[in-house]
């Protein structure tokens, strides 16, 4: 079973799309399961880490494996660190294996995001 960790904030409309996609696809893809996360704590043990999250500036659902392509927010304090920054820091200190970000365009409808994510996830199903 390939586990897809899903990031997002259900209280912020622009940041909840990946969570909605995972809920729609749960149980519908053989060999794929979803788990919602709030941060990356504990994910270091995953050798092949898959995370689905919303992204800006992309035109379709895609997999990003080069963390340097991910933009980070300008952190003012330790409380401002976003998912991309956490992943980059963990990778830099050697605590992460291969990371695959399943990026969902922030401006997509749920229906379009589900359709494209489903096609992509079928290709990576174990």
N, C-alpha and C positions, 0 to 999 in steps of 0.2 A: 504494500500500500504506500503510495506517495502522499505525504502530508504537505498540504499547502497552508502556510501560516498567513493569516489575513490581518492587515493593519488598517486602522482608520478610526474615526471618531463618529459614533452614531448620532451625536448631538449637532454635528456640523454637516450640513447638506453636501457641500463640496468634498468632504472627506469621508463620506459614508458609502460611496458607490461600490468600492471593493467588498465591503461587508455585505451589501445587498446582493452582489453577484454571487458570492460564496453561499449565501442562504438559498438563492434560487437554484444553484447547481448541486447543493449537498445531496448525496445519494443518487445522483443522476449520471455520474461518470465512474465506470468500473476502474477500480484501483486508485481512486483519488479521494482523499478526505480533506476537510478544512478545519482549521483551528484558529479562532480569533485570538489576537495578541494585543497587548497594550505597549509592550517594549520588547527588546531583543534578549532580555535576561533569560538565561537558560538555553538559548538556541545555539550556543557555542558547540554543543555536543553533536549537532547535525553536521554530517560530512558533506552532504549535498542539500543545501538549504534553499527552499522555495518560499518566497514571500510575495503575496499579491497586495498591491497598494495603488492608490490613485496617483496619477502623474500629470503634470502640466507640460505643454509643448510637444506632445506626441500626437500622431494622426491615427493610430490604430492600437489595439491591444498588442503588446509585444513583450519579449523577454529581454531584460537588460542584465548582462553578466559582468560588465565593466563598471564597478562602483564609481569610478572617477567621472563617469558620464552623468551621475546623479548630482543635481544641484542641492545645496544645503542652505538653510536659513542662516542669517547672520546672528549668531548666538550672543546674547548680552550676558547671560548667566548660564549655569549648568542646567537650569530648568527649561532653557530654550532649545536644547539639543533635539533635533528631529531624527527620524528613522534613518535617513541617509547618513547623517553624521555618526550615529551610533554604529552602523555597519562599517563605515570607513575606519573608525577608530579601532574596532575589534579586529578588522582585517589587518590593519597596520601593525598591531601588536601580535599577530599570528594566532588569534583565537577563533578564527572562522575558516571553514573550508570553502568550497565553491558556493557562491551565492547567485541565485537566479531571482531577479525581481520581475514578477509578472505585472507589468505596468498597464493600468487601465486609464484611458484619457478622462480627465476630470469633466469634460464637457459632454460626455456620452449620456444617452438615455440608459436606463437599466436594461431594457430589452436589447439594445445594440451591444452593450457591454457583455451581457450574458451570452449572446450569440457568438461573438468573436472569442471570448474567453473559453467557451466550450470547445470551439474548433482547435484553439491552441493547446488546451489541456489534453485533448484526445491524443495529440502528437507526442506528448511527454508522459503519457500514462505508462506505468511499468508493465 
